Amino acid sequence: MAPALEEGGERETSVAQNNSLNSVVNDATHRSKVTVIGSGNWGSVAAKLIASNTLRLSSFHDEVRMWVYEETLLSGEKLTDVINRTNENVKYLPGIKLGKNVVADPDLESAVKDSNMLVFVTPHQFMEGICKRLVGKIREDAEAISLVKGMEVKMEGPCMISSLISQQLGINCSVLMGANIANEIAVEKFSEATVGYRLNREVAERWVQLFYTHYFIVTADVEGVELCGTLKNVVAIAAGFVDGLEMGNNTKAAIMRLGLREMKAFSKLLFPSVKDSTFFESCGVADLITTCLGGRNRKVAEAYARNGGKRSFDELEAEMLQGQKLQGVSTASEVYEVLSHRGWLELFPLFSTVHEISTGLLPPSAIVEYSEKLPRSF
């Protein structure tokens, strides 16, 4: 009888081992895999945040792929090789370790292969081209989130980047916006952000889980989050003009308040469902304040005003940002196009004036003269 019992015991052990193996395989199959599409200043910080969470959360694969637009450094080395060797983006986020589970990949298709969570964080002017390259190359069940601040203007009207991603790739796309100066988050200074979503709160909460850390607090909200993150850059350009002309804090505070008012009015005209409360989240007034005090748009606009508008934004961007891109000037142009097309220019004198100064039609000092045209109906 003993051999029979031993044989049965072996069968039971074998079944248990197979069940355990199947459990491991199923767990690996159902775990989410994340790719960050973009590797600039903010993209590298996003990868750092995500990588710290994928290691501790069993529902995610440990490895985080980061698509890098390949560059050759002054040393002659490829940027991706240096990132993978040093665990640091030496060009756009020097001195910060990204996490050993971050893998830089210069091949876009390779970077997104098998990933079902795609994080887009590149300058908005490159997004349409990136999406076209990804058509048919991603999983059908993929979810996306956009950290991109900007919009595309098409014949039929303005198109937010999240909508562009959804339309071109046929997937759902949430957004993450907030008072986020990348270098401060990189060194783990306390900050907040808001995940915006349209339909599926469960997916939004999954994104919250992926980004949330003890120093980066993330909450979920509904429509309007993305427009806040886009429009605040236009107001930051105005704030930079004020700084460059040394007009003082009273004037800058007034510009910021009036800018928030135009942000809210523009958002509600385009999307009547936007809630007033959204503008009091991190993606709204907090992001506006941060960007007007310390963002790259404010910084370059200050230099533009100090030079009396005689040096172009393109020239100043190349000199001051070392490869990073402004968003405020191009967004101001896109907003101006929408306002002009819809006959709304007089309703948004601050937005209109920022564009006209940025393109040389008005001097920087005009930033405080626009208020004479301010409509009283707002």
C-alpha positions as CSV (number, residue, x, y, z in Angstrom):
1,M,0.0,0.0,0.0
2,A,2.9,2.3,0.7
3,P,4.0,2.6,-2.9
4,A,0.4,3.4,-4.0
5,L,0.1,6.1,-1.3
6,E,3.5,7.5,-2.4
7,E,2.5,7.5,-6.1
8,G,-0.8,9.3,-5.2
9,G,1.2,11.8,-3.1
10,E,3.5,12.4,-6.1
11,R,0.5,13.0,-8.3
12,E,-1.0,15.5,-5.8
13,T,2.4,17.3,-5.6
14,S,2.6,17.4,-9.4
15,V,-0.9,18.9,-9.7
16,A,-0.1,21.4,-7.0
17,Q,3.1,22.4,-8.8
18,N,1.3,22.8,-12.1
19,N,-1.4,24.9,-10.5
20,S,1.2,27.1,-8.9
21,L,3.0,27.4,-12.3
22,N,-0.2,28.2,-14.0
23,S,-0.9,30.9,-11.4
24,V,2.5,32.4,-12.0
25,V,2.0,32.4,-15.8
26,N,-1.5,33.9,-15.5
27,D,-0.3,36.5,-13.1
28,A,2.5,37.5,-15.5
29,T,0.0,37.5,-18.4
30,H,-2.4,39.8,-16.6
31,R,0.1,42.2,-15.2
32,S,0.2,45.6,-17.0
33,K,3.2,46.7,-18.9
34,V,4.1,50.4,-19.1
35,T,5.9,52.4,-21.8
36,V,6.7,56.1,-21.4
37,I,6.8,57.8,-24.9
38,G,9.1,60.7,-24.4
39,S,12.3,61.3,-22.5
40,G,12.8,65.0,-21.9
41,N,12.8,66.7,-18.6
42,W,9.2,65.8,-17.7
43,G,9.2,62.4,-19.5
44,S,12.2,61.3,-17.4
45,V,10.6,62.4,-14.2
46,A,7.4,60.5,-15.2
47,A,9.5,57.4,-15.8
48,K,11.1,57.7,-12.4
49,L,7.7,58.0,-10.7
50,I,6.2,55.1,-12.5
51,A,9.3,52.9,-12.1
52,S,9.2,53.2,-8.3
53,N,5.6,52.0,-8.3
54,T,5.9,49.1,-10.8
55,L,8.5,47.6,-8.5
56,R,6.2,47.6,-5.5
57,L,2.8,46.9,-7.2
58,S,2.2,43.3,-8.2
59,S,-0.3,44.2,-10.9
60,F,2.5,45.8,-13.0
61,H,5.6,44.4,-14.8
62,D,8.7,45.7,-13.1
63,E,10.3,46.9,-16.3
64,V,9.3,50.4,-17.7
65,R,10.3,51.1,-21.2
66,M,11.1,54.7,-22.1
67,W,11.2,55.8,-25.8
68,V,14.1,58.1,-26.4
69,Y,14.5,60.3,-29.5
70,E,18.1,59.3,-30.2
71,E,20.8,61.9,-29.9
72,T,24.6,61.8,-30.0
73,L,26.1,63.5,-27.0
74,L,29.3,65.7,-27.1
75,S,31.2,62.7,-25.8
76,G,30.2,60.8,-29.0
77,E,28.0,58.3,-27.1
78,K,24.4,57.7,-27.9
79,L,22.0,59.1,-25.3
80,T,20.1,55.8,-24.9
81,D,23.4,53.9,-24.2
82,V,24.3,56.4,-21.5
83,I,20.9,56.2,-19.9
84,N,21.0,52.5,-19.8
85,R,24.6,52.4,-18.5
86,T,24.2,55.1,-15.9
87,N,20.5,54.9,-15.1
88,E,20.4,58.7,-15.7
89,N,19.2,61.0,-18.4
90,V,22.4,63.1,-18.5
91,K,21.1,65.6,-21.0
92,Y,17.6,66.4,-19.7
93,L,17.6,65.3,-16.1
94,P,21.2,65.1,-14.9
95,G,22.0,63.9,-11.4
96,I,18.7,62.0,-11.0
97,K,18.6,58.2,-11.0
98,L,15.6,57.0,-12.9
99,G,15.3,53.5,-11.4
100,K,17.2,50.4,-12.5
101,N,14.0,49.0,-14.1
102,V,13.8,51.9,-16.6
103,V,15.1,50.8,-20.0
104,A,15.7,53.4,-22.7
105,D,14.8,52.4,-26.2
106,P,15.4,54.5,-29.4
107,D,13.0,52.3,-31.5
108,L,9.4,53.5,-31.0
109,E,7.8,50.3,-32.2
110,S,10.0,48.2,-30.0
111,A,9.4,50.5,-27.0
112,V,5.6,50.0,-27.1
113,K,5.6,46.3,-28.0
114,D,3.3,44.3,-25.6
115,S,2.6,47.4,-23.5
116,N,-1.0,48.1,-22.5
117,M,-0.4,51.3,-20.6
118,L,1.1,54.1,-22.8
119,V,2.3,57.4,-21.2
120,F,2.7,60.2,-23.8
121,V,4.9,63.0,-22.7
122,T,6.5,64.8,-25.7
123,P,6.1,68.4,-27.1
124,H,2.6,68.7,-28.5
125,Q,3.8,69.7,-32.0
126,F,5.3,66.2,-32.5
127,M,2.3,64.2,-31.3
128,E,0.5,63.8,-34.6
129,G,3.6,62.3,-36.3
130,I,4.2,60.0,-33.3
131,C,0.6,58.7,-33.4
132,K,0.8,58.1,-37.1
133,R,3.9,55.9,-36.6
134,L,2.0,53.9,-33.9
135,V,-1.1,53.1,-35.9
136,G,-1.5,49.3,-36.0
137,K,1.6,48.8,-33.7
138,I,0.0,48.8,-30.3
139,R,-2.2,46.4,-28.4
140,E,-6.0,46.7,-29.0
141,D,-6.6,46.8,-25.2
142,A,-4.1,49.5,-24.6
143,E,-4.9,52.5,-22.4
144,A,-3.2,55.9,-22.8
145,I,-2.5,58.9,-20.7
146,S,-1.3,62.3,-22.0
147,L,1.0,64.5,-20.0
148,V,1.2,66.8,-23.1
149,K,0.2,70.4,-22.7
150,G,-1.1,71.8,-26.0
151,M,-3.7,71.4,-28.7
152,E,-4.0,70.8,-32.4
153,V,-6.1,73.2,-34.5
154,K,-8.0,71.6,-37.4
155,M,-10.6,72.9,-39.8
156,E,-13.4,71.5,-37.7
157,G,-12.0,73.2,-34.5
158,P,-9.5,72.7,-31.7
159,C,-8.5,69.1,-30.9
160,M,-7.0,68.3,-27.5
161,I,-4.0,66.0,-27.5
162,S,-5.9,63.3,-25.6
163,S,-8.6,63.4,-28.4
164,L,-5.9,63.2,-31.1
165,I,-4.5,60.1,-29.4
166,S,-7.9,58.5,-29.1
167,Q,-8.9,59.2,-32.7
168,Q,-5.7,58.2,-34.3
169,L,-5.0,55.1,-32.3
170,G,-8.6,54.0,-31.4
171,I,-7.9,53.8,-27.6
172,N,-9.1,55.6,-24.5
173,C,-6.9,58.4,-23.3
174,S,-6.8,60.1,-19.9
175,V,-4.7,63.1,-19.0
176,L,-2.4,64.1,-16.1
177,M,-2.0,67.8,-15.3
178,G,-0.9,69.7,-12.3
179,A,1.5,72.2,-10.6
180,N,4.5,70.2,-11.8
181,I,7.9,71.7,-12.2
182,A,9.8,68.6,-13.3
183,N,13.1,69.4,-11.6
184,E,11.4,69.8,-8.2
185,I,9.5,66.5,-8.5
186,A,12.7,64.8,-9.5
187,V,14.3,65.7,-6.1
188,E,11.1,64.6,-4.4
189,K,9.7,67.9,-3.3
190,F,6.0,67.7,-2.5
191,S,3.7,68.2,-5.5
192,E,0.2,67.5,-6.7
193,A,-1.5,66.5,-10.0
194,T,-4.9,65.6,-11.3
195,V,-5.8,62.7,-13.6
196,G,-8.6,63.8,-16.0
197,Y,-11.0,61.3,-17.6
198,R,-14.2,61.4,-19.5
199,L,-15.9,58.0,-18.9
200,N,-14.1,55.3,-17.0
201,R,-13.2,56.3,-13.4
202,E,-11.8,52.8,-12.8
203,V,-9.1,53.3,-15.4
204,A,-8.4,56.8,-14.1
205,E,-7.8,55.3,-10.6
206,R,-5.4,52.8,-12.1
207,W,-3.4,55.8,-13.5
208,V,-3.5,57.4,-10.1
209,Q,-2.1,54.2,-8.6
210,L,0.7,54.2,-11.1
211,F,1.8,57.8,-10.5
212,Y,1.1,58.3,-6.8
213,T,4.0,58.5,-4.3
214,H,4.4,60.1,-0.9
215,Y,5.8,63.2,-2.5
216,F,3.5,63.3,-5.7
217,I,-0.1,63.2,-4.7
218,V,-2.5,62.4,-7.5
219,T,-6.3,62.6,-7.6
220,A,-8.9,62.0,-10.4
221,D,-11.3,64.6,-11.9
222,V,-13.5,64.9,-15.0
223,E,-13.4,66.9,-18.2
224,G,-11.5,70.3,-18.2
225,V,-8.2,69.1,-16.7
226,E,-6.4,69.0,-20.0
227,L,-7.5,72.5,-21.1
228,C,-6.3,73.9,-17.8
229,G,-2.8,72.4,-18.4
230,T,-2.8,73.8,-21.9
231,L,-4.0,77.3,-21.4
232,K,-1.9,78.1,-18.3
233,N,1.2,78.3,-20.6
234,V,-0.3,81.2,-22.4
235,V,-0.9,83.1,-19.1
236,A,2.7,82.2,-18.1
237,I,4.0,84.0,-21.2
238,A,2.1,87.0,-20.1
239,A,3.6,86.7,-16.6
240,G,7.0,86.5,-18.1
241,F,6.4,89.7,-20.1
242,V,5.5,91.5,-16.8
243,D,8.7,90.2,-15.1
244,G,10.9,91.2,-18.1
245,L,9.4,94.7,-17.9
246,E,9.9,94.8,-14.1
247,M,6.3,95.8,-13.6
248,G,6.1,94.3,-10.1
249,N,4.1,91.7,-8.2
250,N,0.8,93.6,-8.2
251,T,0.7,93.7,-11.9
252,K,1.7,90.0,-12.2
253,A,-1.0,89.0,-9.7
254,A,-3.6,90.9,-11.8
255,I,-2.4,89.2,-15.0
256,M,-2.6,85.8,-13.3
257,R,-6.1,86.4,-12.0
258,L,-7.4,87.7,-15.4
259,G,-5.7,84.8,-17.1
260,L,-7.5,82.3,-14.9
261,R,-10.7,84.0,-15.8
262,E,-10.0,83.6,-19.5
263,M,-9.0,80.0,-19.0
264,K,-12.3,79.2,-17.3
265,A,-14.4,81.1,-19.9
266,F,-12.6,79.6,-22.9
267,S,-13.0,76.1,-21.4
268,K,-16.7,76.5,-20.8
269,L,-17.4,77.9,-24.2
270,L,-15.8,74.8,-25.8
271,F,-17.0,72.3,-23.2
272,P,-20.0,73.4,-21.3
273,S,-19.8,70.4,-19.0
274,V,-16.6,71.6,-17.4
275,K,-17.0,72.0,-13.7
276,D,-16.1,75.2,-11.9
277,S,-14.4,73.1,-9.2
278,T,-11.8,71.8,-11.7
279,F,-10.2,75.2,-11.8
280,F,-9.5,74.9,-8.1
281,E,-7.7,71.6,-8.4
282,S,-4.0,71.2,-8.9
283,C,-4.5,71.2,-12.7
284,G,-6.1,74.6,-12.4
285,V,-5.0,77.5,-10.2
286,A,-2.1,75.6,-8.6
287,D,-0.6,74.8,-12.0
288,L,-1.1,78.4,-13.1
289,I,0.6,79.8,-10.1
290,T,3.6,77.5,-10.4
291,T,4.1,78.0,-14.1
292,C,3.8,81.8,-13.8
293,L,6.4,81.8,-11.0
294,G,9.0,79.3,-12.2
295,G,8.2,77.6,-15.5
296,R,10.2,77.7,-18.7
297,N,7.5,79.7,-20.6
298,R,7.8,82.5,-18.0
299,K,11.5,82.4,-18.1
300,V,11.9,82.7,-21.9
301,A,9.1,85.3,-22.1
302,E,10.9,87.4,-19.5
303,A,14.0,87.3,-21.7
304,Y,11.9,88.3,-24.8
305,A,10.5,91.3,-23.0
306,R,14.0,92.4,-21.7
307,N,15.2,92.4,-25.3
308,G,12.2,94.5,-26.3
309,G,10.9,91.7,-28.6
310,K,14.0,92.1,-30.8
311,R,15.1,88.5,-30.3
312,S,12.7,85.8,-31.5
313,F,11.3,83.1,-29.2
314,D,12.8,80.5,-31.4
315,E,16.3,82.0,-30.9
316,L,15.8,82.4,-27.1
317,E,14.4,78.8,-26.8
318,A,17.4,77.3,-28.5
319,E,19.8,79.4,-26.3
320,M,18.1,79.0,-23.0
321,L,16.4,75.6,-23.0
322,Q,19.1,73.3,-24.4
323,G,16.8,71.1,-26.5
324,Q,13.6,71.5,-24.4
325,K,10.6,73.1,-26.1
326,L,8.3,75.9,-25.2
327,Q,4.5,75.3,-25.3
328,G,3.1,78.7,-24.5
329,V,3.9,80.5,-27.8
330,S,2.6,77.8,-30.1
331,T,-0.5,77.3,-27.8
332,A,-1.2,81.1,-27.9
333,S,-1.1,80.9,-31.7
334,E,-3.5,77.9,-31.7
335,V,-5.8,79.6,-29.3
336,Y,-5.7,82.8,-31.4
337,E,-6.7,80.8,-34.4
338,V,-9.7,79.4,-32.6
339,L,-10.8,82.8,-31.3
340,S,-10.4,84.4,-34.7
341,H,-12.3,81.7,-36.5
342,R,-15.2,81.8,-34.0
343,G,-15.3,85.6,-33.6
344,W,-14.2,85.6,-30.0
345,L,-11.1,87.8,-30.1
346,E,-12.7,90.6,-28.2
347,L,-13.9,88.3,-25.4
348,F,-10.3,87.2,-24.7
349,P,-8.1,90.2,-24.8
350,L,-5.3,88.7,-22.7
351,F,-5.0,85.6,-24.8
352,S,-5.1,87.7,-28.0
353,T,-2.5,90.2,-26.8
354,V,-0.1,87.4,-25.8
355,H,-0.2,86.1,-29.3
356,E,0.2,89.5,-30.9
357,I,3.2,90.3,-28.7
358,S,4.8,86.9,-29.3
359,T,4.6,87.4,-33.1
360,G,5.9,91.0,-33.0
361,L,2.6,92.7,-33.8
362,L,2.7,94.5,-30.5
363,P,5.5,95.5,-28.1
364,P,5.8,93.6,-24.8
365,S,4.5,96.7,-22.9
366,A,1.1,96.1,-24.5
367,I,0.5,93.3,-22.0
368,V,-0.9,95.8,-19.5
369,E,-2.7,98.0,-22.1
370,Y,-5.1,95.2,-23.2
371,S,-7.2,95.7,-20.0
372,E,-8.7,98.8,-21.5
373,K,-10.5,96.4,-23.9
374,L,-11.6,94.0,-21.1
375,P,-15.2,93.0,-21.6
376,R,-17.4,93.6,-18.5
377,S,-19.6,90.5,-19.1
378,F,-17.1,88.0,-17.7
